[in-house]
C-alpha cells in the first residue's frame, strides 16, 4: 500500500536506494527503486489523485536492468504533473550500467591483460562501450588500413554493392572466429562522418570482405578494425568476446578497479504514447505531464546500426532508433529541467515522432557518444507532428565521442521549436543542425514525371539508408521538379527560432562542419543573436543545399581561427550581423546562392595585423542584394578591398551603397557593438548589437559576455578535446 503524504505543493512518494520496494513510500519508509515509484504513482492516480505528484529521489545510484517505460497509464491528469526529482540537497544517478567484477589475470601481453566473465553480454546485450569510472575506454583498434576505389568506377557514385563489398591489402582482415563481434571504424568517402560497420564475411585469399550493413557512401578511405583480441596491445584498451562471454581489459593502473562499468541498456527511460503513423493520425495519443528534474543519467550503450535502420542526413543519426538516456516517443507537455546527461555511448535526449511542447532546459550534456539532443519527426510527407518544443539554457559539450559526427543539437523534420541560450562547445564536428531531406533524394518522382533529375550528379542506389526510406512516397505529389514551393510543404524543419546561443570550438576532428548549420529545411527559420568563435574551417553559420527562406541576423562572429563567418546557399537573408575578422562566402558544390538573396546591412571589421584579402568570397552568383554593408580594416585596406569587390561584378550591381569606414563601435572591447553618433552604420540603417543584447548570449549560469569582458582571449575559452582516433 502506498501512503499519500499531503502537502501544500503535491502528493509525495519517497525513494532511497537503501529503502525497500515493500515499504509504503513515505519519507521514513521509502521505496528503493524508480520502477516501484512509477507503479506507486499509478496506484495513486487509480485511487483518484488528480493533482501533482512528486517522486523524491534521495542520493544514490539507481540501476536499471530494463528500460523504464512511462505509458498512457502514467500520463498526468489535465492541469497536473508527475515529477521525478532530486530530493533537497541530493544528486541521484540513474544508470543503465553494470559494474564488472570477478577479474582474473591472463597470460596476454605478459600478464597485463585481465578478464572477467560476462555471460549476460550476448545477443542484444552485447555492449559497445566501457567505462573506468568517468573515463570512456578505447576499444582495441588495429593499425589503419585503406580501401581504394577501382579505377573503373566513380568513388562517389556506384551501386549498393559498392557500399557493402570491398577489397583490402595484406592481413588487415581475417575470418576471426567471433567475426560478428568485430566492427570496422572509418569514413566512407566523405570526411564529415564516421561509420561503425559490422563484418559479415572475409575471404583471406581473395582479399575481399562483406559488411553486415552498408556504409553511408562507397567504401573508400582509411579504416581500423575494432574489438579484435589480436589488437589488444595498449593499456586502456578492451575487447568483448560474446561467444565466450568474456571481457578482456588492459588497465592503465595495472589492476582493474571496482568502477569498471558496462552498459546493459540501449535506452534508460522512454516516455511513449500511442503513435499513429498514418496520414490522418487520428489515433495519436501522447503521454502528458511527466517531469524529470535535478537527476543525473549515465551509461546507455552506443547504438549499433541494423539492416532496417533509416538514416537522417549523412547518417548523422538514425530515425526512430531505440537509443538514448531519455527518449520521448509520443509525448506532449513534458519537461526535463536541471538534469545532467553524461558518460554514455548514446544520445542524451531524443524527441521522436509525435513530440510537442517538450521542454529541455537548464541541463548539462557532456561526454556522450552520440547527439546531445535530437528532435526527429516523420520524413517528407503530410504527417507533421514534431514541433513547438523548447531547448533552452543548456550546456552541451564533448558529445559525439564515438560517432564523431554527432551534433550537439540536431533538429530534423521538426519545426516551430525554440533553441535558445544554449552553450555548445568542444565538438568533434558540428554544434547545431537544422535539416530535412534534400530535393535530390526525390529522384524516383522525377522519373515518374518523365523528367531528368536536375540533381543527377548525386545518384542514390536502391537500398540507400540515408533519407530515402524516410520519405512517405504515397503522400508526395509534386507539380514541379524545380519549384521550391512544390517541395516546401514536405520540409517540416520550418519556423524554428535559434537565438542567443553560444557555439564555439567545433570541428576539432572532422572536416567541413559548422557551428550552426541549415540544410533541406522549410521556410521561416530564424538564426539571430548568436555568438560563434574558435571555428577552424568551414563557416560558423551556414545555409547549405536546399536551405530556403531562412533569416540569419544580428549574430556576432569572431574569426579567431579562420575567416569564414557566414556561408550562404539558396534563397536566404543575412542582415545586421557583425563579422569580426571573418567574411561572407557562398557555396559552390550542390546548390548555389540564389541571386535574389538579401545579404545587406552587415558590419565587417578586421583588426590590425589580420590582413584581409577580401570581405567576400565566391560572390560571382550574388545579385544586388549584397549592399549597404560597412567594411573596415584597421590596417587601412578597406577601401581598396571594397573597390576590388565591386570590379569582380562586371555589371557593378553589388555593394553600390556600401561604405569603407570605421563603424565606430561604442565599446567593442567590452562587448558593446552599438554605434556612436556619426557612424556610417547608422546612416545605412544597420541595427546595433548593444552590450545588453550581447549580455543575453549564452546560458544564464555562464553568459558569454562575463568571460569576454574579463579580457581572456577567445581562443583560450574552455579548451578541451574530443576523443581522438587513429584514423582521423
N, C-alpha and C positions, 0 to 999 in steps of 0.2 A: 504493500500500500504506500502511495506517495502522499506525503503531508503537504498541504498548501500553507505556505508562510505568507501571511497578509502583510503588505507594506504599502506605503503611500504611492510607491512607484510601480511595483509589479509583483506578481507571484514569483517566488524564488525556489529553485532547485539547486542544491549544492553538490559539488563533485570534487573529490580529492583522491589521488591515486592510492592513498593509504586507507580509503574508505572501503565499503563493500556494496556490491550491487543488490544485496539483500536488505540494505538499510533503507529508511524512508526518504532520504534525500534532504534532510534538514541540515542546518548548519552544524549541529552537534553530532549528527549521524549521516554523513554524506555518502552518496553513491561513489563508485570507483571508476566508472568508465563513461565516455560520452555516448556510446550507443544506448546504455541503460538510461542515461538522462534524456535522450531523444524519446525513448519509449515512455518515460515518465511524463514528458510533456504531452504525448499522445493521450495518455490516460486523463490528464488534467483537462485537455480540450474536450475529450469524450464526456467528461463529467460536467461540462457546461462552462468552463473557463473561457471567457471571450476577451479578456483584457491582455495586457502584456505579460509575458513570462520571461524571466531571466534565469538562465542556467549559468551559475557562477563557478568557474573553474579555479581551483587553487593551484599553487605551484606544483610542478612535476612533469613527468613525461607520460603522455597518453598515447600508447602504441596501438595502432590499428592493424588487425590481421586481415581485414577485408574492407573494401570501400564502404564508407558510411554514406548511405543514400537518404536524402530528405525528399519524400514524395508528396503527393497531393494531400495525404493524411497529416502532413506536417505543416501545411500552409496555415498562417495565422489568420484569424477572422478579420474582416474588413475593419480598418482603423487600428489594428493591434499588430504587434511584432513579437517574434520569439527571438531572444538574444542569447547567443552563446558567447560569453565574455569572461575576461580575466577578472578574478576577484580583486579587491583593492590591494594594491602592492604586489600582485602576483604576475608572473610571466609564463604561463603554461605552454608546453610544447606538444603539438600534435604531430606524431611521427609515423611514417609508413615504413620504418626501417626495423631491422632485427640485428641485435648485437651478436657478432660471431665469437664463439668461444671454442674451447677444446682443441687448441692449436698444438701441433707436434712438428718437430723438425723433420726435414727431408735431407737427402744427400745431394740435392740440386744446388749448383753454384757453391760448392764446398760447404754445404750445410746452412747457407744464408737464407734459403727459401723455406718457408713454413707452409703447412697445410692444415685445413680444417674440413671436417665432413659437413656438407650442407645438403642432405638428402631431399630437402624441400625445394631446392633450386633447380627443378627440371621442368620441361614443358613451358607453360606460360609463366611459371615462377622464375624462369631464368632471368638473372639481373645483368644490367649493362653498365652499372656504375658502382663505386665502392668508396666509402669514406673512412678515414682515420681521424676521428674527432671532427674538426671542421675543415679537414683537407680532402679535396677531391683527388683520389689517387689515379695515376695514369695506368690504364690497361696496357699490358705488354704490346709493344709495337715492333715490327720488323724495320729494317732499313728500307728506305724508299725505293720503289721501282716505277718505271714509266710504261704507260700504254701508248703506243704510237698508232696513228691512223694510216691505213693502207693508202698508198699514193693514188689509187684509182677512185677514191671516194672523198667527198667533202666531209670534213670533221664536224661541220655544223648541221648537215642535213642527214639523209640516210633513212634507214628503216629501224623498226623497233629492235630488231636483232642486233643492231649496232650499239644498243644500249644494254644488251644482256650478254652478248658473246664478245670475247676479246682474246688477244694473244699476249703472251708475256715472254720475257727472256730469262735464261738461266734457271735458277732454283727459287724464283720468287714465290711460287705457289706449288703445293704438293697435295696429294689426296689424303690429308691427315685423317686419322680415324674418327675424330669428332669435328668433321668439317662444318657441320651445322652450327657449331658454337662460334665459328670464326666469322669475321667481317673484314672487308677492306674499307679503308677510310681515305677519301681524297676529293678532288674537284674535277668532275667530268666536264672537260672543255672550257667551261667558264670559271672565272676566278671570284665570282660573287656568291658562291655557295659551297657547301661541303656535304658529301653523302656518306652514310654508313650503309654498306650493301652486303647482304648475306651471300655466301658462295654455295651454289648448288652442286657443282662438279668441277673437277680438274683433270685434264689429260696431260700427264707429265711428259709424254712422248711427243705429242703434237704441240705442246706448249700453248694449250687453249684452256679457257675456263668459261663457265656459265654462271651467271648470277641468279639468285632466287627472286629478286625483284629488279626491274630495270633501273639504270641510272637516270638521273634527271635529263641529261643530254648524252651525246655519244661518248663512249668510253675513250677518253684521251687524257693525257697528263700524268701527274705524279700521284702515287698511292702508297699506302703501307698496309700490312696485314696486322690485325689486332686480335688479341685473345688466344694467341698460339703459344703453347708451352715452350716451343723451340726458341722463342724470342723473349722469354722472361730472363733478361740479362742485366737488369739495372735495379738498384734499390728504389723502392717506392712503387714498383710495378706489381701487377697481379694478373691471374688467369683463372677462369672458371671452366671446369670440365663438367658438363651437365650429364654426360653418360655415366661418369663415375660418382657424381655428386660431391666433387672435391673442389675447394677453393685453395689456390696457391698464392702466396704473398711473400714478397721480399721487403721486410720493414726496414726503413732507414735507420731506426733506432737499434736494430739488431734483434729485437724480440717484439712480437705483436702485443699491443696493449689490450685494455678492456674497452676500447672505444672504436673498434672496427665495426662499421655499420653497413649492411647491405639492404637495399630497398626490397620490399616484398609486394608492393602495390604500384600500379601504373597511375592511379589517382587516389587521393586520400578521401576527399569529400565531394559528393555530387548532389546538387540541388536540381531535381529533374521532375518536370511535369509531364503532361501529355503533349507530344509534338505530332502534329498532323502535317505531313509533308505535301499533301495535295494542294492544288492551287487555291481552292476555296478556304482551306484551313479552318473549317468551322469547328473542328474538334480540338483545336489548340487550347490547352488548359495549363497555364503557368502556375508554378508554386510561388506564393507571395509571402512577404513579411518575415523572411529569415535574415538575421543579422549576425555577423561574426565580428567581434571587437576585442582588440588587445591580445590576440592569440599569436603564437608562432607556429609555422608549418614547415616541415622539412621531410626529406627522404622519400620521394617518389622516384620511380625508375625512369631512365631515359627511354623515349619511345622507340619502338622497333617498327620499321616500315614493313607492311604486309602487301600481298598482291592486290587486295581490294582497296587500298588507300587511294584517296583523291587529293592531289596536291594543290596548294594555293600558289601564288606567284613564285616561280622558280623553286618550287618545293620548299619554300622557307618555313612552311609548316604543313600539316595535313588537316583536311577538312573533317570536322566532326569526329575527332580522334579521341579515344579513351586515353587521356593524358593530362596531367596537371595536379597541382596540390589542392586547389579548389576549382570546381567546374560547375558553372550554371548551364543547364540544358533544358530550356523551357521554364523560364523564371521571370518574375516581374516584381518591382518594388522591394528588392533585396539590397543589403549593404555589407560591404567589407570596410572596416574602419580601424585604423591604427594597428594593423597586423604586420607581421614580418614573415616573408617567404624566402627561404634560404636553403643552401646545402641540399640541392635536389637536382637530379638529372633531367627533370621535366620542366614544363611550363609552370609559371606561377599561378595565374588565374586565367581561366578560359570562359568566355561567354559565347556559347554555341547555339545555333538555330534560333529559336524564339527567345530573345532576351531584350527586355525593355525596362527602362528606369532602374537599372542596376547601378549602384554607386560603389566605386572603389576609391577610397580616399585615405590620406594620412598614413599610408603604409610604405614599407620598405621591401624591395625586391633585390636580392643580391646573391651572387654565386649560384646561378641556375644554369642547367644545361641547355634549356630552350628559351622560349619567349617569356618576357616578363608578364605582359597582359595581352591576351588575344581576344578580339571581337570578330566572330566569323558567322555571317548569316548564310542564307541559301545562295547557290550560284545564280548566274543570269537567268532571268525568267520573271514571272509576275509575283512570286512569293517573296515579300519584303517585310520581315517581322523582327529584324535585329536592329534596333535603333533607340535613340533617346536615352542613352546611357551616359554616365559621368565618370571620367577617370581624372581625379583631382588631387593635387598636393602630395604626390608620391615620389619617393626616390627609387630609381631603377638603375642598378649598376652591376657590371660584370655578369650580365646574363648572356646566354649563348656560349657557355664554356665548353660544350660538347658539339652541338650543332652551331658552329661558329657564326652562321649567317643570321641567327635569330634576332629580330628587332627587340628593342625594349618594349615598345607598344606597337601592335600590329592590328590595324583596322581593315578588315576585308569584307566587302559586300555588306557593310554596316554603315548606317547613316544617321545624321542629325544627333551625333554624340558631341559632348564637350570634353576635350582633352586639354586640361588647363593646369598651370602651376606645378608641373612635374619637373623633376631634375633627373635627366638621363645622361649617364656618362660612363666612360671606360668600357667601350663596347668593341668586340672584335669586328663588328660590321656596322650596321645602321642603327640610328637611335629610334626613329619612328617611321612607320609605313602606313599609308592610307591607299588602298588599291582595290581593284576589282579584276575583271577579265578583259584583257586587251582584245581589240577587234580582230586581230589576225587569227584568233582561235575559232572564229566563225566561218572558216573556210568551207565546211560542208554546206552552209547556207549559200555561199557564193556559187558553188557548183550547182545547187538546186535551182538557182535563178538563171543558170546558163551564162554566168559572167565569170570572167577571170578574177582570181583572188588578187586584189591590189597590193596585198602584203605578201606576195608569193615567195620572197627570198627566205621566209620562215615557213617551213613545212613541218607539220606535226603528224607522225605516223599513227595509225590506229594502235590503241593501247597506251598512248601517252598519258602519264599520270597527272601532269600539270594542267590544271584548269579544264581540259576537255570534258572529263566525266562529271564535272560540277554543273555543266550547262543543262538547263531544263528545256531540252530541244522542243518538246511539244508545246511550249509556251512562247517560242520565239517566232515572230512574224515581222520580217524586215522588208521594207519597201525600197531600200537602197543599200548598196554596199559601201557607200562613202559618206552619206549624210549622217552627221553626229546625232541629229535629233531622232533618227530612227533607232539608234543604239541606246541613247541615254536612259530610256525607261527601264532598261535591264541592268544598268550600272548603279547598284544600290549604295555605294560608298559616296553619298552626296550630302551636302548640307552640314558637314562636320565643322566644328569650330575648334581650332588648335591655337591656343593663346597662352601667353605668359609662361611658356616652358623654357627651361634652361637645358640646352643639349650641347654636349662637348666631348672631346676625346673619344670619338668614334673611329671606326675603320683602322683599328690597331693591328689587325692581322690579315684581313681580306682586301679586296680591290673593288673600285667602282661603287662606292656606297656614299651615303649622305647622312646628315643629321636629321632632316625632315624630308620625307620622300612621298610623292604622289604619283600614281600610275593607274591608268584604266579606271579612273574614278568618275562618278557622276558630277553634275553641276553643283555649284554653290558652296564648295568648301572654302573656308576662310582660314588663312595662316597669318596670325597677327601677334605683335607684341612679344615675340620670342627672341631669345638671345642665344647665339651659337658662336663657338670658337674652338680652337685647337683641333681643326679637322685637316688631316694631312694631304688628302687629294680628293677629287670629286667635289661636288658642290655641297655647301652647308644646307641649302634649301633647293629642292629640285622638283619640277613638274616634268615627268617623263612621258613615255609613249602613251597616247590616248588619255592624257590628262586634259581636262577641258573645264572651262568655266570657274577656275579657282582664282581667288584673290589673295595675293601674298603682299602684306602691307605692314608698315610700322615695326618691322623687325630690325634688330641690332645684330650685326655680324662683324666679327673680328677675324681678319686673315692672319692669324698668328702662326700658322704652319703652311698654308697655301693660299693662293689668291682667288679661289673660286667661291664667290658668295652665293649668288642665285643662278641656277641654270633653268632656262625656260624652254619647254616644248609645248606644242598645242596652242590653243587659243585661251590664254590666261592673262591675268593682270598682276603686275609687280609695281607698286607705288608706295611712296612715303617710307622707304626703307633707308637705313643708314649702313653704308658699306665702309668699314674701316679696314684699309689695306687689303681690299678684295674687290672683285669685279663681277659684272653681269656677263653671262655667256648663254649660248643656246646649244641645243643638241644637234648632232648630225646623223647618227645611226637611228634606224627606225623612223619614227615620226620626226618632223622638224617643227620649228616655231611657226605659228600662224602669223602672217604679216600684219594682221589686224590686232595683234596683242598690244595691250596698253602697258608700256614699260617706261613710265614717266614719273617725274617729281620725286626722284631719289637723290640722296646725297652720297657722293663718293669722296672719301677723304683718305689720302695717303700721307703717312708721317715721314719725317726726314729719314733718309737712308733706305727707304723701301724700293725706290727706283721703279715706279710703274711703267710698263711698256705700253699699256693701254688701259682703258676703263671698261672695255667690252671685248669679247671675242666671239667669232662666228656670228657676226651681225648682218651678213650679206642678205639674209632672208627676211629681216625685220622691216617694218614699214614706218610710217610717220608717227606711230605711237611711241617711238623712242625719242623722247623730247622733254623739255622743261626740267632737266636734271642740273645739279650743281656738281662740278668736278674741281677737286682741289688737291694739290700736291705741294707739301711743304718744301720740296726741292725745287719748285718753281717751273715745272714742266707741264702743268695742266693745260695751258692754252695751246701749246704745241701739240699735245696729245689729242685734244678736242678737235683741232683743225684737221689732224690726220684721220680721225674717225669720220669726220664729215666727208672727206675726199673718198673714203672707201665706198660710199654710196654714190654712184655716178649720177643718180637723179637728185642728190643733195636734199633728201627729204628728212633725214634723221638729225636730231639734235639742233634743229633750226633755232629754237629759242633757249637752248641750254646755255649755261654760263660757266666759265672757268673763273673761279674766285673762292675766297675763304667764306665758308658758310657761317662763320662767326658763332660757333657753339658757345653757350653760356658758361659751361664749366665741364667740358667733356672728360677731363682728367679725373673728375669725381662723379661721373655718371650722369651729368646733366647735358643732354643733347638738344635742348631747346635753343632758340636763336636770339641773339642780341638784336636790338633795333638797327636797321640798316642792312641786315643780312640779305643777300640775293635770294636765299631760300624762301624768305617771306614774300618777296616780290613775285616769285614763281608759284606761290601757293602750296609750298611743301609743308606738311604738318610736322610740328616738332615732336621730339621724344623727351619730354621734361623728366627731371630726376624722379618726381613722384610716380611717373609711369614706369621707369626703369626699376624703381624700388619694388614694384609688384612682380617682377620677373623671377621665376624660380619658385621654390617652395616657401611657405610662410615660416617654417622652422629653420631654414638655412637660405635666405634670399641671396640672389646673385650679387646685388649691389653691396651687401655687407662685406663680402670678400673683395670685390673690386675696389671699394673705397679705401681699403687698407693698403692699397698700392702694391699688392702682390702681383707679379707678372702673370698674365693669364695662362701662359704655357706651363706654369708650375701648379696650377689648381688641381688638387685631388689626385694626381698621379695614378699609379696602379696599372696593371697589365691584364689583359685577357689571357687565358691559358694558352701557351704556345703549343706548336705541333711540329713534328719532324719534317713534314712535307709542305709546310706553309710557303 
